[in-house]
Amino acid sequence: MSDDHFGGCTCGAVRYRVIGKPQVATVCHCRFCQKRLASAFAVLAAFPEESVEVI
């Protein structure tokens, strides 16, 4: 599996690339995350700032 991860906003105006593995990864079930994502949970990952590139 590659350590390059790509993502962005739904409208496509912002795209990003993250290189490497996350420092922290978690799943949150709090009510705020449920409402924010309209889901039962949120999957969150934190990367070092120098690993993130806006493209």
PDB file of N, CA, C and O in Angstrom:
ATOM      1  N   MET A   1       0.842  -1.176   0.000  1.00  0.00           N
ATOM      2  CA  MET A   1       0.000   0.000   0.000  1.00  0.00           C
ATOM      3  C   MET A   1       0.891   1.245   0.000  1.00  0.00           C
ATOM      4  O   MET A   1       1.907   1.288   0.694  1.00  0.00           O
ATOM      5  N   SER A   2       0.509   2.241  -0.772  1.00  0.00           N
ATOM      6  CA  SER A   2       1.257   3.490  -0.878  1.00  0.00           C
ATOM      7  C   SER A   2       1.059   4.352   0.364  1.00  0.00           C
ATOM      8  O   SER A   2       0.012   4.299   1.010  1.00  0.00           O
ATOM      9  N   ASP A   3       2.078   5.147   0.688  1.00  0.00           N
ATOM     10  CA  ASP A   3       1.955   6.090   1.801  1.00  0.00           C
ATOM     11  C   ASP A   3       1.523   7.466   1.323  1.00  0.00           C
ATOM     12  O   ASP A   3       1.581   8.423   2.095  1.00  0.00           O
ATOM     13  N   ASP A   4       1.086   7.599   0.057  1.00  0.00           N
ATOM     14  CA  ASP A   4       0.508   8.838  -0.462  1.00  0.00           C
ATOM     15  C   ASP A   4      -1.003   8.756  -0.298  1.00  0.00           C
ATOM     16  O   ASP A   4      -1.628   7.776  -0.704  1.00  0.00           O
ATOM     17  N   HIS A   5      -1.584   9.791   0.298  1.00  0.00           N
ATOM     18  CA  HIS A   5      -3.032   9.847   0.507  1.00  0.00           C
ATOM     19  C   HIS A   5      -3.534  11.145  -0.114  1.00  0.00           C
ATOM     20  O   HIS A   5      -2.948  12.206   0.104  1.00  0.00           O
ATOM     21  N   PHE A   6      -4.616  11.068  -0.885  1.00  0.00           N
ATOM     22  CA  PHE A   6      -5.176  12.231  -1.553  1.00  0.00           C
ATOM     23  C   PHE A   6      -6.588  12.469  -1.044  1.00  0.00           C
ATOM     24  O   PHE A   6      -7.287  11.525  -0.676  1.00  0.00           O
ATOM     25  N   GLY A   7      -7.007  13.729  -1.023  1.00  0.00           N
ATOM     26  CA  GLY A   7      -8.355  14.059  -0.590  1.00  0.00           C
ATOM     27  C   GLY A   7      -8.683  15.490  -0.939  1.00  0.00           C
ATOM     28  O   GLY A   7      -7.917  16.172  -1.621  1.00  0.00           O
ATOM     29  N   GLY A   8      -9.834  15.939  -0.462  1.00  0.00           N
ATOM     30  CA  GLY A   8     -10.263  17.310  -0.719  1.00  0.00           C
ATOM     31  C   GLY A   8     -11.710  17.504  -0.332  1.00  0.00           C
ATOM     32  O   GLY A   8     -12.362  16.609   0.206  1.00  0.00           O
ATOM     33  N   CYS A   9     -12.195  18.700  -0.621  1.00  0.00           N
ATOM     34  CA  CYS A   9     -13.580  19.019  -0.285  1.00  0.00           C
ATOM     35  C   CYS A   9     -14.521  18.441  -1.346  1.00  0.00           C
ATOM     36  O   CYS A   9     -14.080  18.051  -2.427  1.00  0.00           O
ATOM     37  N   THR A  10     -15.780  18.390  -1.040  1.00  0.00           N
ATOM     38  CA  THR A  10     -16.764  17.787  -1.926  1.00  0.00           C
ATOM     39  C   THR A  10     -16.899  18.530  -3.245  1.00  0.00           C
ATOM     40  O   THR A  10     -17.077  17.900  -4.287  1.00  0.00           O
ATOM     41  N   CYS A  11     -16.818  19.877  -3.222  1.00  0.00           N
ATOM     42  CA  CYS A  11     -16.977  20.647  -4.467  1.00  0.00           C
ATOM     43  C   CYS A  11     -15.742  20.591  -5.350  1.00  0.00           C
ATOM     44  O   CYS A  11     -15.809  20.975  -6.518  1.00  0.00           O
ATOM     45  N   GLY A  12     -14.605  20.118  -4.820  1.00  0.00           N
ATOM     46  CA  GLY A  12     -13.395  19.980  -5.608  1.00  0.00           C
ATOM     47  C   GLY A  12     -12.507  21.216  -5.627  1.00  0.00           C
ATOM     48  O   GLY A  12     -11.462  21.199  -6.277  1.00  0.00           O
ATOM     49  N   ALA A  13     -12.888  22.290  -4.935  1.00  0.00           N
ATOM     50  CA  ALA A  13     -12.098  23.521  -4.938  1.00  0.00           C
ATOM     51  C   ALA A  13     -10.768  23.351  -4.204  1.00  0.00           C
ATOM     52  O   ALA A  13      -9.793  24.031  -4.523  1.00  0.00           O
ATOM     53  N   VAL A  14     -10.724  22.457  -3.233  1.00  0.00           N
ATOM     54  CA  VAL A  14      -9.504  22.228  -2.467  1.00  0.00           C
ATOM     55  C   VAL A  14      -9.118  20.758  -2.595  1.00  0.00           C
ATOM     56  O   VAL A  14      -9.934  19.868  -2.354  1.00  0.00           O
ATOM     57  N   ARG A  15      -7.870  20.515  -2.975  1.00  0.00           N
ATOM     58  CA  ARG A  15      -7.340  19.156  -3.055  1.00  0.00           C
ATOM     59  C   ARG A  15      -6.045  19.126  -2.269  1.00  0.00           C
ATOM     60  O   ARG A  15      -5.339  20.132  -2.199  1.00  0.00           O
ATOM     61  N   TYR A  16      -5.725  17.990  -1.679  1.00  0.00           N
ATOM     62  CA  TYR A  16      -4.492  17.886  -0.917  1.00  0.00           C
ATOM     63  C   TYR A  16      -3.878  16.503  -1.067  1.00  0.00           C
ATOM     64  O   TYR A  16      -4.541  15.543  -1.460  1.00  0.00           O
ATOM     65  N   ARG A  17      -2.590  16.430  -0.743  1.00  0.00           N
ATOM     66  CA  ARG A  17      -1.860  15.165  -0.715  1.00  0.00           C
ATOM     67  C   ARG A  17      -1.130  15.097   0.614  1.00  0.00           C
ATOM     68  O   ARG A  17      -0.537  16.080   1.058  1.00  0.00           O
ATOM     69  N   VAL A  18      -1.175  13.942   1.243  1.00  0.00           N
ATOM     70  CA  VAL A  18      -0.466  13.709   2.499  1.00  0.00           C
ATOM     71  C   VAL A  18       0.471  12.533   2.265  1.00  0.00           C
ATOM     72  O   VAL A  18       0.066  11.498   1.734  1.00  0.00           O
ATOM     73  N   ILE A  19       1.728  12.703   2.666  1.00  0.00           N
ATOM     74  CA  ILE A  19       2.726  11.656   2.479  1.00  0.00           C
ATOM     75  C   ILE A  19       3.078  11.063   3.839  1.00  0.00           C
ATOM     76  O   ILE A  19       3.373  11.794   4.784  1.00  0.00           O
ATOM     77  N   GLY A  20       3.044   9.749   3.933  1.00  0.00           N
ATOM     78  CA  GLY A  20       3.423   9.070   5.167  1.00  0.00           C
ATOM     79  C   GLY A  20       2.229   8.529   5.925  1.00  0.00           C
ATOM     80  O   GLY A  20       1.082   8.626   5.489  1.00  0.00           O
ATOM     81  N   LYS A  21       2.532   7.970   7.045  1.00  0.00           N
ATOM     82  CA  LYS A  21       1.506   7.386   7.912  1.00  0.00           C
ATOM     83  C   LYS A  21       1.051   8.415   8.942  1.00  0.00           C
ATOM     84  O   LYS A  21       1.840   9.274   9.335  1.00  0.00           O
ATOM     85  N   PRO A  22      -0.199   8.348   9.385  1.00  0.00           N
ATOM     86  CA  PRO A  22      -0.665   9.312  10.391  1.00  0.00           C
ATOM     87  C   PRO A  22       0.035   9.110  11.739  1.00  0.00           C
ATOM     88  O   PRO A  22       0.419   7.998  12.102  1.00  0.00           O
ATOM     89  N   GLN A  23       0.187  10.215  12.464  1.00  0.00           N
ATOM     90  CA  GLN A  23       0.734  10.145  13.818  1.00  0.00           C
ATOM     91  C   GLN A  23      -0.301   9.553  14.768  1.00  0.00           C
ATOM     92  O   GLN A  23       0.030   8.804  15.687  1.00  0.00           O
ATOM     93  N   VAL A  24      -1.562   9.906  14.525  1.00  0.00           N
ATOM     94  CA  VAL A  24      -2.674   9.439  15.352  1.00  0.00           C
ATOM     95  C   VAL A  24      -3.850   9.128  14.439  1.00  0.00           C
ATOM     96  O   VAL A  24      -4.109   9.860  13.484  1.00  0.00           O
ATOM     97  N   ALA A  25      -4.551   8.062  14.724  1.00  0.00           N
ATOM     98  CA  ALA A  25      -5.782   7.732  14.004  1.00  0.00           C
ATOM     99  C   ALA A  25      -6.795   7.246  15.036  1.00  0.00           C
ATOM    100  O   ALA A  25      -6.460   6.486  15.944  1.00  0.00           O
ATOM    101  N   THR A  26      -8.037   7.697  14.882  1.00  0.00           N
ATOM    102  CA  THR A  26      -9.059   7.334  15.859  1.00  0.00           C
ATOM    103  C   THR A  26     -10.439   7.351  15.217  1.00  0.00           C
ATOM    104  O   THR A  26     -10.614   7.861  14.110  1.00  0.00           O
ATOM    105  N   VAL A  27     -11.394   6.802  15.906  1.00  0.00           N
ATOM    106  CA  VAL A  27     -12.795   6.841  15.509  1.00  0.00           C
ATOM    107  C   VAL A  27     -13.559   7.485  16.653  1.00  0.00           C
ATOM    108  O   VAL A  27     -13.421   7.079  17.807  1.00  0.00           O
ATOM    109  N   CYS A  28     -14.371   8.495  16.330  1.00  0.00           N
ATOM    110  CA  CYS A  28     -15.120   9.212  17.370  1.00  0.00           C
ATOM    111  C   CYS A  28     -16.615   8.971  17.193  1.00  0.00           C
ATOM    112  O   CYS A  28     -17.137   9.007  16.079  1.00  0.00           O
ATOM    113  N   HIS A  29     -17.289   8.728  18.305  1.00  0.00           N
ATOM    114  CA  HIS A  29     -18.736   8.481  18.292  1.00  0.00           C
ATOM    115  C   HIS A  29     -19.504   9.570  19.024  1.00  0.00           C
ATOM    116  O   HIS A  29     -20.681   9.387  19.332  1.00  0.00           O
ATOM    117  N   CYS A  30     -18.856  10.715  19.312  1.00  0.00           N
ATOM    118  CA  CYS A  30     -19.543  11.764  20.079  1.00  0.00           C
ATOM    119  C   CYS A  30     -20.680  12.371  19.251  1.00  0.00           C
ATOM    120  O   CYS A  30     -20.692  12.256  18.026  1.00  0.00           O
ATOM    121  N   ARG A  31     -21.612  13.004  19.914  1.00  0.00           N
ATOM    122  CA  ARG A  31     -22.784  13.580  19.251  1.00  0.00           C
ATOM    123  C   ARG A  31     -22.377  14.665  18.242  1.00  0.00           C
ATOM    124  O   ARG A  31     -22.994  14.782  17.183  1.00  0.00           O
ATOM    125  N   PHE A  32     -21.342  15.459  18.560  1.00  0.00           N
ATOM    126  CA  PHE A  32     -20.878  16.504  17.637  1.00  0.00           C
ATOM    127  C   PHE A  32     -20.426  15.892  16.312  1.00  0.00           C
ATOM    128  O   PHE A  32     -20.835  16.351  15.246  1.00  0.00           O
ATOM    129  N   CYS A  33     -19.594  14.870  16.375  1.00  0.00           N
ATOM    130  CA  CYS A  33     -19.112  14.217  15.153  1.00  0.00           C
ATOM    131  C   CYS A  33     -20.259  13.549  14.393  1.00  0.00           C
ATOM    132  O   CYS A  33     -20.273  13.563  13.162  1.00  0.00           O
ATOM    133  N   GLN A  34     -21.207  12.975  15.101  1.00  0.00           N
ATOM    134  CA  GLN A  34     -22.354  12.359  14.442  1.00  0.00           C
ATOM    135  C   GLN A  34     -23.153  13.397  13.660  1.00  0.00           C
ATOM    136  O   GLN A  34     -23.546  13.149  12.520  1.00  0.00           O
ATOM    137  N   LYS A  35     -23.395  14.556  14.267  1.00  0.00           N
ATOM    138  CA  LYS A  35     -24.162  15.612  13.589  1.00  0.00           C
ATOM    139  C   LYS A  35     -23.358  16.238  12.459  1.00  0.00           C
ATOM    140  O   LYS A  35     -23.907  16.518  11.394  1.00  0.00           O
ATOM    141  N   ARG A  36     -22.057  16.463  12.677  1.00  0.00           N
ATOM    142  CA  ARG A  36     -21.211  17.111  11.684  1.00  0.00           C
ATOM    143  C   ARG A  36     -21.137  16.292  10.399  1.00  0.00           C
ATOM    144  O   ARG A  36     -21.141  16.854   9.304  1.00  0.00           O
ATOM    145  N   LEU A  37     -21.070  14.964  10.526  1.00  0.00           N
ATOM    146  CA  LEU A  37     -20.905  14.102   9.361  1.00  0.00           C
ATOM    147  C   LEU A  37     -22.178  13.345   8.969  1.00  0.00           C
ATOM    148  O   LEU A  37     -22.186  12.596   7.993  1.00  0.00           O
ATOM    149  N   ALA A  38     -23.248  13.546   9.736  1.00  0.00           N
ATOM    150  CA  ALA A  38     -24.493  12.821   9.473  1.00  0.00           C
ATOM    151  C   ALA A  38     -24.227  11.322   9.401  1.00  0.00           C
ATOM    152  O   ALA A  38     -24.684  10.635   8.487  1.00  0.00           O
ATOM    153  N   SER A  39     -23.486  10.837  10.376  1.00  0.00           N
ATOM    154  CA  SER A  39     -23.088   9.435  10.419  1.00  0.00           C
ATOM    155  C   SER A  39     -23.063   8.972  11.876  1.00  0.00           C
ATOM    156  O   SER A  39     -23.251   9.772  12.792  1.00  0.00           O
ATOM    157  N   ALA A  40     -22.836   7.710  12.074  1.00  0.00           N
ATOM    158  CA  ALA A  40     -22.753   7.165  13.433  1.00  0.00           C
ATOM    159  C   ALA A  40     -21.392   7.441  14.067  1.00  0.00           C
ATOM    160  O   ALA A  40     -21.244   7.344  15.285  1.00  0.00           O
ATOM    161  N   PHE A  41     -20.389   7.789  13.240  1.00  0.00           N
ATOM    162  CA  PHE A  41     -19.040   8.011  13.761  1.00  0.00           C
ATOM    163  C   PHE A  41     -18.225   8.813  12.759  1.00  0.00           C
ATOM    164  O   PHE A  41     -18.633   8.992  11.611  1.00  0.00           O
ATOM    165  N   ALA A  42     -17.069   9.295  13.203  1.00  0.00           N
ATOM    166  CA  ALA A  42     -16.113   9.983  12.332  1.00  0.00           C
ATOM    167  C   ALA A  42     -14.777   9.269  12.434  1.00  0.00           C
ATOM    168  O   ALA A  42     -14.363   8.874  13.524  1.00  0.00           O
ATOM    169  N   VAL A  43     -14.103   9.102  11.313  1.00  0.00           N
ATOM    170  CA  VAL A  43     -12.754   8.540  11.296  1.00  0.00           C
ATOM    171  C   VAL A  43     -11.801   9.723  11.145  1.00  0.00           C
ATOM    172  O   VAL A  43     -11.914  10.494  10.192  1.00  0.00           O
ATOM    173  N   LEU A  44     -10.869   9.868  12.077  1.00  0.00           N
ATOM    174  CA  LEU A  44      -9.973  11.015  12.114  1.00  0.00           C
ATOM    175  C   LEU A  44      -8.527  10.558  12.070  1.00  0.00           C
ATOM    176  O   LEU A  44      -8.170   9.545  12.673  1.00  0.00           O
ATOM    177  N   ALA A  45      -7.695  11.305  11.355  1.00  0.00           N
ATOM    178  CA  ALA A  45      -6.257  11.019  11.294  1.00  0.00           C
ATOM    179  C   ALA A  45      -5.497  12.334  11.366  1.00  0.00           C
ATOM    180  O   ALA A  45      -5.907  13.323  10.759  1.00  0.00           O
ATOM    181  N   ALA A  46      -4.397  12.353  12.102  1.00  0.00           N
ATOM    182  CA  ALA A  46      -3.557  13.549  12.240  1.00  0.00           C
ATOM    183  C   ALA A  46      -2.183  13.262  11.644  1.00  0.00           C
ATOM    184  O   ALA A  46      -1.546  12.259  11.964  1.00  0.00           O
ATOM    185  N   PHE A  47      -1.743  14.163  10.770  1.00  0.00           N
ATOM    186  CA  PHE A  47      -0.448  14.040  10.103  1.00  0.00           C
ATOM    187  C   PHE A  47       0.420  15.228  10.485  1.00  0.00           C
ATOM    188  O   PHE A  47      -0.111  16.287  10.820  1.00  0.00           O
ATOM    189  N   PRO A  48       1.742  15.083  10.446  1.00  0.00           N
ATOM    190  CA  PRO A  48       2.621  16.223  10.672  1.00  0.00           C
ATOM    191  C   PRO A  48       2.394  17.279   9.585  1.00  0.00           C
ATOM    192  O   PRO A  48       2.151  16.935   8.429  1.00  0.00           O
ATOM    193  N   GLU A  49       2.470  18.553   9.950  1.00  0.00           N
ATOM    194  CA  GLU A  49       2.201  19.626   9.012  1.00  0.00           C
ATOM    195  C   GLU A  49       3.089  19.558   7.758  1.00  0.00           C
ATOM    196  O   GLU A  49       2.631  19.852   6.653  1.00  0.00           O
ATOM    197  N   GLU A  50       4.336  19.176   7.934  1.00  0.00           N
ATOM    198  CA  GLU A  50       5.252  19.120   6.785  1.00  0.00           C
ATOM    199  C   GLU A  50       4.914  17.986   5.815  1.00  0.00           C
ATOM    200  O   GLU A  50       5.479  17.927   4.723  1.00  0.00           O
ATOM    201  N   SER A  51       4.006  17.089   6.193  1.00  0.00           N
ATOM    202  CA  SER A  51       3.589  15.991   5.321  1.00  0.00           C
ATOM    203  C   SER A  51       2.407  16.356   4.427  1.00  0.00           C
ATOM    204  O   SER A  51       2.043  15.586   3.538  1.00  0.00           O
ATOM    205  N   VAL A  52       1.804  17.526   4.657  1.00  0.00           N
ATOM    206  CA  VAL A  52       0.590  17.923   3.948  1.00  0.00           C
ATOM    207  C   VAL A  52       0.944  18.934   2.856  1.00  0.00           C
ATOM    208  O   VAL A  52       1.662  19.905   3.095  1.00  0.00           O
ATOM    209  N   GLU A  53       0.422  18.681   1.651  1.00  0.00           N
ATOM    210  CA  GLU A  53       0.639  19.585   0.518  1.00  0.00           C
ATOM    211  C   GLU A  53      -0.712  19.883  -0.127  1.00  0.00           C
ATOM    212  O   GLU A  53      -1.438  18.961  -0.498  1.00  0.00           O
ATOM    213  N   VAL A  54      -1.053  21.167  -0.262  1.00  0.00           N
ATOM    214  CA  VAL A  54      -2.272  21.559  -0.973  1.00  0.00           C
ATOM    215  C   VAL A  54      -1.917  21.606  -2.438  1.00  0.00           C
ATOM    216  O   VAL A  54      -0.944  22.252  -2.828  1.00  0.00           O
ATOM    217  N   ILE A  55      -2.726  20.903  -3.278  1.00  0.00           N
ATOM    218  CA  ILE A  55      -2.431  20.838  -4.725  1.00  0.00           C
ATOM    219  C   ILE A  55      -3.561  21.406  -5.536  1.00  0.00           C
ATOM    220  O   ILE A  55      -3.486  21.433  -6.764  1.00  0.00           O
TER     221      ILE A  55
END
